[in-house]
Every structure is written in structure tokens, then in C-alpha cells.
Amino acid sequence: MIDIHCHILPALDDGAENWDIAVQMARIAAADGVTDIIATPHMVPESKFVPEPHRVRELTDELNQRLDSQGIPVTIHPGMEVYLTPETPDLLEAGRLLTLADSEYLLVELPANSVPHYVDQVLFEIMLQGVRPILAHVERNRSLATDHFRLQELLNRGNLAQLNASSLMGGQGRKAQSVAKDLVRRGLIQFIASDGHSLGRRKPVIGDAVEVLGRKLGSERAYQLSIGNPRSVLANESVTLSDGEAVDRWNILGRVRRVVQDIFQ
């Protein structure tokens, strides 16, 4: 399995506190069946979490060396979890942001409570630079959690969605678990990841959630979310979208809504 969202680099954000914890997190991930992790420290402009790309690369290289010396079979790749603001496209163009594993995919985080008015325009400007946004832990956004129509609209515009494994397993509460199950059932999720931060409640594991996906949706879909699509990110190739019946229906509704909006704007 491949984990595209993990806060494993030490002392950059609220993730691993030191090298020992970072190495132990990688060991836990390896035991869970993870072969590759994209390190995604928080990048929040005008906050204490503003990692420089060169520093992320340096820490990624050092962690890989430490893992190799200890025989831990996990490869770490550089990335960021970028908090979306109107300035994000400018930061991307200026080289201040890291895409996932140097691909054309960027992990972006929306505000927890809403989808601000500027989101569609900012995501579009990111795409104009040849970069495709992946929306991090969409089940935790209160607006998207209750408005799946809006999430489908974002997907129709070319964005992708990532779900936290812990949400699917109930680690974020029953409400988040219910939302997570509904999103994957509707085919609105393209990636499952750990969003791992520590050795405790937020471990870098996804195996149990992938097993649940396999039982509920079939092994092919579970593979797609945990290996197939993440592997496409590492290879900088196109991601496969679900072709489920529910998704087709939602796609049609999304197109109709956009046409109506265009007419009355």
C-alpha cells in the first residue's frame, strides 16, 4: 500500500516530534503493509507551519537513510499539505510549495467548517499551472460532509478527494465514520491515506480501513484507493475514477447544476 498523506518528518509541524518517533512511525507503517509514504508537513501561510521546500527534501533524504540503515522497507517521498488560500497559486508558481513526490498532484486542505467562495477560482488557477489538486480528508470538512452535491461538483471540475483511514474506522467519531462510509459508497473518494501524526491515536496505518473497503466495495475498489491511484501519483500518471452507478448519476446532476448556474450568472 502507498500512503499519500502522512506527517512523518520530524519537527516541521504537529507530526513526528523527533527522529526516533519518525523512524518508529515508518516501522509501524511497514508492519501494516505500506511500502511508500509521501511526507506531507503542514504548509499554512502566515503561521508557524511554513516549511521551506529544500528543508523538506533534506529531511526526506535523511529519513530514508535512517530507514535504510535499520532495514525498514519503506520509501519516503517529499510533499506538503497546503492550506488553501487565495495566495496558493502564487506560492506554487514561486516554487514555495511541493507537489506530491514531485508529481503534478498537490495535496490541499480546505478550512474545517466551510468551502469559501474563492475555492473554485483558486483550484482552477492551480490547474492552469498543470497541477491537479487532491482535497485532503474531505470527510472532515463540515460543509462537504453534509453537501455531497458540492463535493461532486468539485470532482467534476477535475479535483480529487482523499479520505482518512481513521475516519472510516471510527477513530474520529461516529459522525465522521458515517460520512466516510457514505462518501466511499457513492464513489466520491479516490485515495485513502493515514494522515498519520504520531505513535498514538493518529498512527500511520491504513490496512484495517482497506480491509473494510474490500469487504464493502470489493477488492478492486480497495486496491484502487490504496495502491492503484497512489501509485499513479508516484508515477505522475492519470488517476482512475470510480465508474459506479451512483457516481454517474451524481455527475449528471453536477453538470445540470453548472449549466443552470451559467445561465443565471
C-alpha positions as CSV (number, residue, x, y, z in Angstrom):
1,M,0.0,0.0,0.0
2,I,1.0,3.6,-0.5
3,D,0.2,6.4,1.9
4,I,0.0,9.8,0.2
5,H,-0.7,11.8,3.4
6,C,1.5,11.5,6.5
7,H,3.2,13.9,8.9
8,I,6.2,11.8,9.4
9,L,9.1,14.3,9.1
10,P,10.4,15.5,12.5
11,A,10.0,18.9,14.0
12,L,8.3,20.6,11.0
13,D,4.7,20.6,12.2
14,D,2.4,18.8,14.7
15,G,3.6,15.4,13.5
16,A,6.6,13.4,14.5
17,E,8.5,15.2,17.3
18,N,11.9,13.7,16.6
19,W,13.9,11.2,14.6
20,D,13.1,8.3,16.9
21,I,9.4,8.8,16.5
22,A,9.7,9.3,12.7
23,V,11.5,6.0,12.4
24,Q,9.0,4.2,14.7
25,M,6.2,5.6,12.6
26,A,7.8,4.2,9.5
27,R,8.3,0.8,11.2
28,I,4.6,0.8,12.1
29,A,3.6,1.6,8.6
30,A,5.8,-1.1,7.2
31,A,4.3,-3.7,9.5
32,D,0.9,-2.5,8.2
33,G,1.9,-3.3,4.6
34,V,2.8,0.2,3.5
35,T,5.8,0.4,1.1
36,D,5.8,4.1,0.3
37,I,4.9,7.2,2.3
38,I,4.6,10.8,0.9
39,A,5.7,13.1,3.7
40,T,3.2,16.0,3.9
41,P,4.1,18.5,6.5
42,H,1.5,21.3,7.0
43,M,2.1,24.4,4.9
44,V,-0.1,27.2,6.4
45,P,0.9,30.6,5.1
46,E,1.5,33.3,7.8
47,S,1.6,30.7,10.6
48,K,4.3,28.7,12.4
49,F,4.0,25.9,9.8
50,V,5.8,27.3,6.8
51,P,8.3,24.7,5.8
52,E,10.8,25.5,3.1
53,P,10.9,23.0,0.2
54,H,14.6,22.5,0.4
55,R,14.3,21.6,4.1
56,V,11.5,19.1,3.4
57,R,13.8,17.4,0.8
58,E,16.7,17.4,3.2
59,L,14.7,15.7,6.0
60,T,13.2,13.3,3.5
61,D,16.6,12.2,2.3
62,E,17.9,11.8,5.9
63,L,14.9,9.8,7.0
64,N,15.3,7.5,4.0
65,Q,18.9,7.0,5.0
66,R,17.9,6.2,8.6
67,L,15.3,3.7,7.4
68,D,17.7,2.0,5.0
69,S,20.3,1.6,7.8
70,Q,17.8,-0.1,10.0
71,G,16.3,-2.3,7.3
72,I,12.8,-0.7,7.4
73,P,11.3,-1.4,3.9
74,V,9.6,2.0,3.4
75,T,10.5,4.8,1.0
76,I,9.7,8.3,1.9
77,H,8.8,10.9,-0.8
78,P,8.6,14.7,-0.4
79,G,5.4,16.6,-0.4
80,M,3.2,19.1,1.6
81,E,-0.3,19.5,2.8
82,V,-1.1,23.0,1.7
83,Y,-3.8,25.1,3.4
84,L,-5.7,26.6,0.6
85,T,-5.8,30.4,0.4
86,P,-6.2,32.9,-2.4
87,E,-2.4,33.2,-2.5
88,T,-1.8,29.5,-3.1
89,P,-1.4,29.7,-6.9
90,D,1.2,32.5,-6.5
91,L,3.1,30.4,-3.9
92,L,3.0,27.4,-6.3
93,E,4.3,29.5,-9.2
94,A,7.1,30.9,-7.0
95,G,8.3,27.4,-6.1
96,R,7.3,27.8,-2.4
97,L,5.2,24.6,-2.4
98,L,6.0,21.0,-3.0
99,T,3.7,18.7,-5.0
100,L,3.3,15.1,-4.0
101,A,6.5,13.2,-4.8
102,D,7.4,15.9,-7.4
103,S,4.3,14.9,-9.5
104,E,1.6,17.1,-10.9
105,Y,-0.6,16.4,-7.9
106,L,-0.9,18.9,-4.9
107,L,-2.5,17.9,-1.6
108,V,-4.6,20.8,-0.4
109,E,-6.5,21.4,2.8
110,L,-9.8,23.3,3.0
111,P,-11.0,25.1,6.1
112,A,-12.6,22.8,8.5
113,N,-16.0,24.4,8.6
114,S,-16.8,25.6,5.1
115,V,-15.9,25.8,1.4
116,P,-15.0,29.5,1.0
117,H,-16.2,31.5,-2.0
118,Y,-12.7,31.7,-3.5
119,V,-12.1,27.9,-3.6
120,D,-13.3,27.2,-7.1
121,Q,-11.3,30.0,-8.6
122,V,-8.1,29.2,-6.7
123,L,-8.3,25.5,-7.6
124,F,-8.8,26.4,-11.2
125,E,-5.7,28.7,-11.1
126,I,-3.7,25.8,-9.7
127,M,-4.9,23.6,-12.6
128,L,-3.8,26.3,-15.1
129,Q,-0.3,25.6,-13.9
130,G,-0.6,21.9,-14.8
131,V,-1.2,20.8,-11.3
132,R,-4.2,18.7,-10.1
133,P,-5.4,19.3,-6.6
134,I,-6.2,16.5,-4.2
135,L,-8.6,17.6,-1.4
136,A,-7.3,16.3,1.9
137,H,-9.7,14.5,4.4
138,V,-12.8,15.8,2.8
139,E,-15.0,14.0,5.4
140,R,-13.7,16.4,8.0
141,N,-15.0,19.5,6.2
142,R,-18.4,20.2,7.7
143,S,-19.8,21.7,4.5
144,L,-18.8,18.8,2.3
145,A,-19.8,16.3,4.9
146,T,-23.4,17.5,4.6
147,D,-23.4,18.5,0.9
148,H,-22.2,15.7,-1.2
149,F,-23.6,17.5,-4.2
150,R,-20.9,20.2,-3.7
151,L,-18.1,17.6,-3.4
152,Q,-19.3,16.0,-6.6
153,E,-19.2,19.4,-8.2
154,L,-15.6,19.9,-7.2
155,L,-14.7,16.4,-8.6
156,N,-16.5,17.3,-11.8
157,R,-14.2,20.3,-12.1
158,G,-11.1,18.0,-12.1
159,N,-10.2,17.9,-8.4
160,L,-9.7,14.6,-6.5
161,A,-10.6,13.6,-2.9
162,Q,-8.7,11.8,-0.1
163,L,-10.3,10.2,2.9
164,N,-8.6,9.4,6.2
165,A,-8.4,5.8,7.2
166,S,-9.1,6.6,10.8
167,S,-12.4,8.3,9.9
168,L,-13.6,5.1,8.2
169,M,-12.6,3.1,11.3
170,G,-14.5,5.4,13.7
171,G,-11.4,7.0,15.1
172,Q,-12.8,10.5,14.5
173,G,-16.2,9.7,16.0
174,R,-19.4,8.1,14.7
175,K,-20.5,11.1,12.6
176,A,-17.2,11.2,10.7
177,Q,-17.4,7.4,10.3
178,S,-20.9,7.6,8.8
179,V,-19.9,10.4,6.4
180,A,-16.8,8.4,5.4
181,K,-18.8,5.3,4.6
182,D,-21.3,7.3,2.6
183,L,-18.6,9.0,0.6
184,V,-16.8,5.8,-0.4
185,R,-20.1,4.1,-1.2
186,R,-21.0,6.9,-3.5
187,G,-17.7,6.7,-5.3
188,L,-16.6,10.2,-4.3
189,I,-13.2,9.2,-2.9
190,Q,-10.0,8.5,-5.0
191,F,-7.5,8.0,-2.2
192,I,-7.4,6.5,1.3
193,A,-4.5,7.7,3.5
194,S,-3.4,7.7,7.1
195,D,-2.9,11.4,7.8
196,G,-0.6,9.9,10.5
197,H,0.9,12.2,13.1
198,S,2.2,10.1,15.9
199,L,2.6,6.7,17.6
200,G,-0.7,7.1,19.4
201,R,-4.2,7.7,18.2
202,R,-3.1,9.0,14.9
203,K,-0.8,6.2,13.7
204,P,0.3,5.9,10.1
205,V,-1.9,2.9,9.3
206,I,-4.4,2.2,6.6
207,G,-4.6,-1.6,6.4
208,D,-7.8,-2.1,8.5
209,A,-9.6,0.5,6.6
210,V,-8.6,-1.0,3.3
211,E,-9.8,-4.4,4.5
212,V,-13.2,-2.8,5.3
213,L,-13.3,-1.3,1.9
214,G,-12.6,-4.7,0.3
215,R,-15.5,-6.3,2.2
216,K,-17.9,-3.5,1.4
217,L,-16.9,-2.4,-2.1
218,G,-14.8,-5.3,-3.4
219,S,-11.1,-5.9,-3.7
220,E,-10.7,-4.0,-6.9
221,R,-12.0,-0.7,-5.5
222,A,-10.0,-1.2,-2.3
223,Y,-6.9,-1.7,-4.4
224,Q,-7.6,1.4,-6.5
225,L,-7.8,3.7,-3.4
226,S,-4.8,2.3,-1.5
227,I,-2.4,1.2,-4.3
228,G,-3.6,1.9,-7.8
229,N,-4.3,5.6,-7.6
230,P,-1.5,6.4,-5.1
231,R,0.9,4.5,-7.4
232,S,-0.3,6.7,-10.3
233,V,0.6,9.8,-8.2
234,L,4.2,8.4,-7.7
235,A,4.5,7.7,-11.4
236,N,2.8,11.1,-12.3
237,E,0.2,9.3,-14.3
238,S,-3.6,9.7,-14.6
239,V,-5.7,8.6,-11.7
240,T,-8.6,6.2,-12.2
241,L,-12.0,7.5,-11.2
242,S,-14.8,5.3,-10.0
243,D,-17.3,4.3,-12.7
244,G,-20.0,3.3,-10.2
245,E,-23.7,3.8,-11.0
246,A,-24.1,6.3,-8.1
247,V,-21.2,8.4,-9.4
248,D,-22.6,8.5,-12.9
249,R,-25.9,9.8,-11.5
250,W,-24.2,12.5,-9.4
251,N,-22.0,13.5,-12.4
252,I,-25.2,14.2,-14.4
253,L,-26.7,16.2,-11.6
254,G,-23.5,18.2,-11.2
255,R,-23.4,19.1,-14.9
256,V,-27.1,20.2,-14.9
257,R,-26.4,22.4,-11.9
258,R,-23.4,24.1,-13.5
259,V,-25.4,24.7,-16.7
260,V,-28.2,26.3,-14.7
261,Q,-25.7,28.5,-12.8
262,D,-24.1,29.6,-16.0
263,I,-27.4,30.6,-17.4
264,F,-28.4,32.8,-14.5
265,Q,-25.0,34.3,-13.7
